[in-house]
């Protein structure tokens, strides 16, 4: 039988070694929400000054450019505004006057001279071109880096027609999410027509997901045969795959196939999978309550509206909570965007503000399974444990 001393010495060594090993990065911690833009009172002031001192009116969308600039759709003011990396805000599109559906817009007009109606979803391309979905005008606009605006898609009159032809002659039922692929393809959520449509770089538009039905009957398959009821938020990852937040669930479109993100019950921790089951619901429970989706490189983020958490769908099907937004006084959950720097932006439409927060998880550019926490403290702790235990055994045998 082992004596208490023989048990205590190696046990103490293990405790000492473990104490030197830092804990893994925390997931799910509440994050501080900082006011990024807006005073909290509806208004249209502040251009040329700090964004936090500017007045917004029902902001409806947010997008982050590669240089760290943040674009906001100031819907109530019929403008799109830009917050430069130094925090200064300015108007880049919209005259402030109410646009009229169907009115001709001359390509190349200065963005600030165009009458917008209700700018909502925004997206930024790799060349820093800004795309604007104006739900009031039923059009998608392109704002070039030089400030010139042109029509990408939409006649300005709601309708279901136009697939297979020029996007500028096509109609939309109601514009939803907006995203740009690395090759320049612009994806547009057509909420009322229950479809996602794609505008190729040559200007042709086609449906790429959804069959026009509003009731889910399958988890996946050929994308144009599967209902996509309400594509209100879209994001494209670094591989060019399209992610669709469809009211409640999250889909991925890749290679013409649509899959639904599910959460299998696995004992080794939180995981996500894709189901292409031909019926609904899929065998594994789908991820629910997804209000918005964002992507930064290969990292995909889903906003869980009911839990008020931001989830990261990582490499190797790892799933982690990277931000909790349930602190007292936190804003109504709205559109979200995450930049490559790991800073997120959350729109509070009713509170006339946009908040920023830093993810509590490792840098989003670091793939899951390759944590930004250095490996050497773990190895040092393990080596120390081995040295102490071996030394104790040697001394014991030499007696």
C-alpha positions in Angstrom: 0.0 0.0 0.0 1.3 3.5 -0.9 2.2 5.7 2.0 0.7 9.3 2.1 4.1 10.7 1.4 4.5 8.6 -1.8 1.2 9.9 -3.0 1.6 13.5 -1.9 5.0 14.2 -3.7 3.9 13.3 -7.3 0.5 14.9 -6.7 2.2 18.1 -5.6 4.4 18.0 -8.7 1.3 17.7 -10.9 -0.4 20.6 -9.2 2.7 22.8 -9.6 3.0 21.9 -13.3 -0.7 22.6 -13.9 -0.5 25.9 -12.2 2.2 27.1 -14.7 0.0 26.2 -17.6 -2.2 29.1 -18.6 -5.9 28.5 -19.1 -7.3 28.3 -22.6 -8.8 31.4 -24.1 -12.2 32.2 -22.7 -15.2 31.8 -25.0 -18.6 33.3 -24.3 -17.5 36.1 -22.0 -19.7 39.2 -22.1 -18.0 42.0 -24.1 -18.1 45.7 -23.6 -20.3 47.5 -26.1 -18.8 50.9 -27.0 -20.7 53.6 -28.8 -19.2 53.8 -32.2 -21.6 56.1 -34.0 -24.7 58.0 -33.0 -25.9 60.0 -30.1 -28.9 57.9 -29.3 -31.3 60.7 -30.6 -32.5 60.7 -34.2 -30.9 63.4 -36.3 -28.7 64.2 -39.3 -25.8 66.1 -37.8 -22.1 65.5 -37.2 -20.4 65.2 -40.6 -16.8 66.1 -40.3 -16.6 65.3 -36.6 -16.3 62.2 -34.4 -18.9 59.5 -35.3 -19.8 59.0 -31.7 -21.0 62.7 -31.6 -23.0 62.4 -34.8 -26.7 61.9 -35.0 -28.2 59.0 -37.0 -31.7 58.1 -37.8 -32.6 54.4 -37.8 -29.4 52.9 -39.1 -30.1 49.7 -41.0 -26.8 48.3 -42.2 -23.1 48.1 -41.6 -20.0 47.0 -43.6 -16.3 47.0 -42.9 -13.7 47.9 -45.6 -10.2 46.4 -45.8 -8.6 49.7 -44.5 -10.8 49.6 -41.4 -13.3 52.2 -42.7 -16.9 51.4 -41.6 -19.9 52.2 -43.7 -23.3 52.8 -42.2 -26.7 53.0 -43.9 -28.4 56.0 -42.2 -31.8 54.9 -43.4 -34.0 57.6 -41.8 -31.7 60.3 -43.3 -31.7 58.6 -46.7 -27.9 58.6 -46.7 -24.9 56.3 -46.4 -22.2 57.5 -44.2 -18.5 56.5 -43.7 -16.5 56.4 -40.5 -12.8 56.7 -41.3 -10.2 54.8 -39.3 -9.6 58.0 -37.3 -13.3 58.1 -36.2 -14.4 60.9 -38.4 -17.8 60.5 -40.1 -18.9 61.8 -43.5 -21.7 61.3 -46.0 -20.7 59.3 -49.1 -24.1 58.7 -50.8 -27.5 60.3 -50.6 -28.6 63.9 -51.0 -31.0 63.6 -48.0 -34.0 64.1 -50.4 -36.5 61.3 -50.8 -35.9 59.3 -54.0 -38.9 58.2 -56.1 -39.1 54.5 -57.3 -38.5 54.2 -61.0 -36.7 57.5 -61.4 -33.7 57.3 -63.8 -30.3 57.4 -62.2 -27.4 58.4 -64.5 -24.4 56.3 -64.0 -21.4 58.2 -62.8 -23.4 60.7 -60.8 -21.7 61.9 -57.6 -23.0 59.7 -54.8 -24.0 62.6 -52.6 -26.2 64.0 -55.4 -28.4 60.9 -55.8 -31.8 60.9 -54.0 -32.0 57.6 -52.0 -35.2 56.4 -50.3 -34.3 53.7 -47.7 -30.7 52.4 -47.9 -30.3 49.2 -45.8 -27.9 46.3 -46.5 -24.3 47.2 -47.4 -21.3 45.3 -48.7 -17.7 46.2 -49.7 -15.8 44.5 -52.5 -12.1 43.7 -52.6 -11.5 46.8 -54.7 -13.2 49.0 -52.0 -16.3 49.5 -54.1 -19.4 49.9 -51.8 -22.7 48.2 -52.7 -25.9 49.7 -51.4 -29.3 47.9 -51.3 -32.0 50.6 -51.2 -35.2 48.8 -50.3 -37.3 51.9 -50.9 -36.1 52.2 -54.5 -35.8 48.4 -55.1 -32.3 48.9 -56.5 -28.8 48.0 -55.8 -26.2 50.7 -56.3 -22.4 50.6 -56.7 -20.4 53.5 -55.2 -16.9 53.5 -56.7 -13.9 54.6 -54.6 -13.9 57.9 -56.5 -17.4 58.6 -55.2 -19.3 58.0 -58.4 -22.5 56.0 -58.2 -24.1 53.6 -60.7 -27.0 51.1 -60.8 -26.0 47.5 -60.4 -29.4 45.9 -60.4 -33.1 46.8 -60.3 -35.5 48.9 -62.4 -36.7 50.7 -59.4 -40.1 49.0 -59.6 -40.8 45.9 -57.5 -41.5 42.7 -59.4 -40.3 39.1 -59.9 -38.8 39.3 -63.5 -35.5 39.6 -65.1 -33.5 36.4 -64.5 -31.1 35.6 -67.4 -30.8 39.1 -68.6 -29.2 42.4 -67.6 -29.4 43.0 -63.9 -30.3 46.7 -64.4 -33.5 45.6 -66.1 -34.5 43.1 -63.5 -37.0 43.6 -60.6 -37.0 42.6 -57.0 -39.9 41.9 -54.7 -38.1 43.3 -51.6 -34.3 43.6 -51.1 -32.7 41.8 -48.2 -29.1 40.8 -47.6 -26.2 41.8 -49.7 -22.7 40.3 -50.2 -19.8 40.4 -52.7 -17.7 37.4 -53.7 -14.0 37.6 -54.3 -14.6 37.3 -58.1 -16.9 40.4 -58.0 -20.2 38.5 -58.1 -22.8 40.5 -56.1 -25.4 38.4 -54.2 -28.7 39.9 -53.4 -31.4 38.6 -51.1 -34.9 38.9 -52.7 -37.0 38.5 -49.6 -40.5 38.8 -51.0 -39.7 36.5 -53.9 -37.9 34.0 -51.5 -34.7 33.8 -53.5 -31.1 34.7 -53.6 -30.0 36.2 -56.9 -26.5 36.8 -58.2 -25.2 39.5 -60.5 -22.1 38.4 -62.3 -19.3 40.8 -63.2 -20.7 41.0 -66.8 -24.0 42.3 -65.4 -26.2 39.3 -65.8 -28.6 38.3 -63.1 -29.9 34.8 -62.1 -31.4 33.0 -59.2 -28.8 30.9 -57.3 -30.8 29.7 -54.3 -34.5 29.4 -53.5 -37.4 28.2 -55.5 -39.9 30.9 -54.7 -41.6 29.1 -51.9 -41.7 30.4 -48.4 -42.0 27.2 -46.4 -39.0 25.0 -45.7 -39.5 21.5 -46.9 -35.9 20.3 -47.1 -32.5 21.0 -45.5 -30.5 20.9 -48.7 -29.8 19.8 -52.2 -29.8 21.6 -55.5 -29.9 25.2 -54.3 -32.6 26.4 -56.8 -35.0 23.6 -55.7 -34.8 24.4 -52.0 -37.0 27.1 -50.4 -35.1 30.1 -49.0 -38.0 31.9 -47.2 -36.4 35.2 -46.0 -32.7 35.8 -47.1 -32.3 38.9 -44.9 -28.6 38.7 -44.3 -25.8 37.3 -46.6 -22.0 36.9 -46.3 -19.3 35.5 -48.5 -16.3 33.8 -46.9 -12.7 33.7 -48.1 -13.4 30.6 -50.2 -16.3 32.3 -52.0 -19.0 30.2 -50.3 -22.2 32.1 -49.6 -23.8 32.0 -46.2 -27.5 32.9 -45.9 -29.3 33.9 -42.7 -32.8 33.0 -43.6 -34.9 34.5 -40.9 -34.3 31.7 -38.3 -31.8 29.2 -39.8 -28.4 29.4 -41.5 -27.6 28.0 -44.9 -24.4 27.6 -46.9 -24.3 27.7 -50.7 -21.3 26.0 -52.3 -20.9 24.4 -55.7 -24.6 24.9 -56.5 -25.6 22.9 -53.4 -27.4 24.3 -50.4 -26.9 22.9 -46.9 -28.4 23.9 -43.5 -26.1 24.3 -40.5 -27.0 21.9 -37.8 -25.8 21.3 -34.2 -25.2 17.6 -33.6 -25.1 16.5 -30.0 -21.5 15.4 -29.6 -19.7 14.6 -26.3 -16.4 16.2 -27.4 -17.7 19.8 -27.4 -19.7 22.2 -29.6 -19.6 21.3 -33.3 -21.5 22.4 -36.4 -22.3 20.3 -39.4 -24.1 20.8 -42.8 -27.1 18.8 -43.6 -28.4 18.2 -47.1 -31.3 16.1 -46.0 -34.2 16.0 -48.4 -36.8 16.7 -45.8 -37.4 19.1 -42.9 -36.5 19.1 -40.2 -33.1 17.5 -40.7 -32.0 14.6 -38.5 -29.8 16.9 -36.4 -31.3 20.0 -34.9 -30.7 23.1 -37.1 -29.0 26.2 -35.7 -31.9 28.5 -34.8 -32.6 32.2 -34.2 -29.9 33.4 -36.6 -30.6 37.1 -37.1 -27.5 37.9 -39.1 -24.4 36.5 -40.6 -21.0 38.0 -41.2 -17.6 36.8 -42.6 -14.1 37.9 -42.2 -11.8 35.8 -44.4 -12.4 32.2 -43.6 -14.2 33.0 -40.3 -18.0 33.0 -40.3 -20.0 34.6 -37.6 -23.7 34.0 -36.8 -25.7 36.2 -34.5 -28.1 34.2 -32.3 -30.9 36.6 -31.6 -32.6 34.8 -28.7 -29.3 34.1 -26.8 -27.8 37.4 -27.8 -24.5 35.8 -28.7 -22.2 35.9 -31.6 -21.0 32.4 -32.7 -18.0 31.6 -34.8 -18.1 28.6 -37.2 -14.5 27.7 -37.3 -12.3 25.2 -39.2 -12.8 21.6 -38.5 -16.5 22.2 -37.7 -15.5 23.8 -34.4 -18.2 26.1 -32.9 -17.5 28.8 -30.3 -19.2 31.7 -28.7 -17.0 34.7 -29.2 -19.2 37.5 -27.8 -22.2 37.7 -25.4 -24.3 40.8 -25.8 -26.7 40.3 -22.9 -25.4 43.0 -20.6 -27.9 45.4 -19.0 -28.8 48.2 -21.4 -27.4 46.4 -24.4 -29.1 47.4 -27.7 -31.7 45.6 -29.7 -30.0 42.9 -31.8 -29.6 44.1 -35.4 -27.3 43.7 -38.3 -23.7 42.8 -37.4 -20.4 43.0 -39.2 -16.9 41.7 -38.1 -13.8 43.2 -39.6 -10.5 41.4 -40.2 -9.0 43.0 -37.0 -11.5 41.2 -34.8 -13.6 44.2 -34.0 -17.4 43.8 -34.5 -20.1 46.3 -35.2 -23.7 46.0 -34.0 -26.5 48.1 -35.3 -29.2 49.4 -32.9 -31.8 50.5 -35.3 -34.3 51.6 -32.7 -31.7 53.4 -30.6 -30.2 55.3 -33.5 -26.7 54.0 -32.7 -24.0 51.6 -33.9 -21.9 49.9 -31.2 -18.4 48.3 -31.5 -16.9 45.5 -29.5 -13.8 43.3 -29.6 -14.2 39.6 -29.7 -13.2 37.8 -26.6 -11.9 34.8 -28.6 -8.5 34.5 -30.3 -7.9 36.7 -33.4 -10.4 35.6 -36.0 -7.6 35.2 -38.5 -6.3 32.4 -36.4 -7.8 29.1 -37.5 -9.6 27.0 -34.9 -7.3 24.4 -33.6 -4.4 26.8 -33.9 -5.1 29.1 -31.0 -3.2 32.3 -30.7 -2.2 31.3 -27.1 1.5 30.2 -27.3 2.2 26.5 -27.0 5.4 26.8 -25.0 3.9 27.4 -21.6 1.9 24.1 -22.0 5.1 22.2 -23.0 7.1 23.8 -20.1 4.5 22.8 -17.6 4.5 19.2 -18.8 8.3 19.0 -18.8 8.5 20.4 -15.3 6.0 17.7 -14.1 8.1 15.0 -15.7 11.4 16.3 -14.2 10.0 16.5 -10.7 8.4 13.1 -10.9 11.5 11.4 -12.3 13.7 13.2 -9.7 11.5 11.9 -6.9 11.7 8.3 -8.3 15.5 8.5 -8.6 16.0 9.7 -5.1 13.6 7.0 -3.8 15.6 4.2 -5.5 18.9 5.5 -4.4 18.0 5.1 -0.8 
